[in-house]
Every structure is written in C-alpha cells, then in structure tokens.
Amino acid sequence: MLLNRTSEPRLTGATSVFAKDGTVLVTSATMGEIKVVTTQSQPGFNPLDLLYAALSSCLSLSASIAAVQLGVADRIETIEVRVTGERSTEKRSRVEEFHVALSISGDVDRHTREQVGKLALEIGTIGNTIRGNPTISMIYDD
C-alpha cells in the first residue's frame, strides 16, 4: 500500500539509556524499543545503522508519497532503499557522504523511477535535515 500524507502529527522523539552492563536501549515516544549493539560482532543496529535506517525508511516512505503525487502509485509493487555511507577521515567522527540505492519494482520505466527518487529527496524530512545542518541544543539535569 502506497502512502498519502496525513495532516495529523505523530508523536516523535527517542530516549536512550546506557546501562552499567554496556547495553543501550532506545525507546521511542510511542514506546517502540530498539536494543542498540555496542560491539562489531553483535548482530543488530548500532547508532550508525540507525542513522542509515532513518534515511532509508524516510526515503522509502517519501518515494511512496512521490509516486502518489506523480500518479504512478498503482503501477508500483515495491520500493527498496539501501543506504550506506563513507565516514570522514578527519579527526571529528561523522559521515562524509551517503550512498543511496533506490530500486522500484513494477510497471515503471527508468525516467519514472528517477522522477520518484528526485521528488522523494525533496519530500523526506530526514534527508532535508541532514542537508540542512541543524542545531543541536542540550540541557542538563541537575
């Protein structure tokens, strides 16, 4: 099912707790939970995977919205978005470049897939946020 945007805002936010045993549990504002892995050999999501997952899932949802706006949603079977990246070689740890692979199956030609992808990049909150260099403000509990 391809999505249309709704006007009702979703409760958002996340809280992570690092426990003494080294585990990290992230809980969403809607009470979803993800256990974050802290070693390379553990299966699951680490913080960088979660960043890639946020961009990937946002772009797949945005591509669905784009397909509706372009009038091609009924011709699409699946939308798959794979995200990886290159970490910076600078001292400050960050992702230097994101690599996005968009795959759309169904009765759509290359031009249509490209239109959906370009519009998805304009629609997506996560991509727009990454490109926008947001401010991070931190408060401290006493």
N, C-alpha and C positions, 0 to 999 in steps of 0.2 A: 504494500500500500504506500503510495507516494503522498507526501505531506503537503498540507496548506498551512500557512502561518495562522496562529490564533492570536487574538488580542489579549488573552489573559496571561499575565506574567506568572512564571513558575518560580517558586521559592528556590533560591540558589545559595551556595556557599559550601564550605567544607572546613572541617576541623580535624587536625591530625594529632595523634597522641603517640609520643615516643615512650615506650615502657623500658624499665630497667633491664629487662631481658633482651633488649635490642629490637623488639618488634615495633612496627608502626602501623597503627590502624587509622584510616581516614574514614570519617563519617560525613555524609552529605547533609544538607539542611533538611532533606526529605527522608533521612535516616537510612539511606543506602550505605553499605560498607565495602571498603576495599582494604585488604591487608597488603601493605607495601613491603616488598622484599628488600633486603639490605645487603645481600651478597650476590656476586655474579653467578654463582652456581644454582641459586634458588629459582625455580620456575615462578612466574608471576610478573607483576608490574613493579618497576622501580620508578622513582619520580620522573626520569626522562621518558620512560614508556608512557606515563600518564600524560605528559605534555604532548607526545606524538598521538596518543589516543584521543586527547581533546581536539586536536586539529583534524584528525582523521574522521572522527564521528561528526564533528561540526560540518565538515565539508560534504560528507555523505548526506546529511540532513539538508544542507543548503543546496546540494545538487538536486535533491528531490523537489525542493521548493522551486528551483530554477526550471526544472522540467515541467512543472505545472504552469509556471508563468509563460513558458515558451510554447505551451500547448502540445507537448510531446510525451507527457507522463504515461498515457495509455500505451505507448509503444516501447516502454522500458520495463525490463524484467528485474534486473538488479543493478545496483550502483555499488562499486567497491572502491575504497580509497585506501591506499597504502602510504604511510608516512614514515620516512626515516630522516636522518639529518647528519650534518657534519659539525662536530664540535670545534670550537675555536682553539687555535694553538696558542693563543695569548694566555697569560697567567690567570686572568679572570675567567672562570668556568661559565660557558654559555654555548648555545647552539648558534653557529655561524650561518648555516644555510639549511633550509628544509627541502627535502625531496619528496614530491607528491606524485603518485601514480594513480590516475583515475581510469577505471575500467567500467564501462556501461554496457550491459548486455541487453539485447532486444533488437527491435527493428529501427535502429538509428544509424545514420552514416557518420563518418568522421567529423564533418563540419558541424553536425548537430551535437555530437559529444563535446566538441571544443566550445560551442556556444554555452552548453550546460556548465562546463567547467569554468569558463570565464565569469559567468553570472554567479556561480556558487562562490567564487573568490570574492565577489563584491558583497554578497549576502552575509557570509559567515562571520559571526561575532568573534570567534577565536582568531581566525586569520587577520581580521581587521584590528584586533587588539595587539597581536604580535607585531604587525607592521606599524602600529601607532605609538610605540614606545611609552606605555602607560606609567604613571607614577605609582609607587608603592609606598603607602603610609603605614607605619607600625605604631601600635600603642602597647604599653607595658603594664601588666597587672602589678599592683603593689602587694 
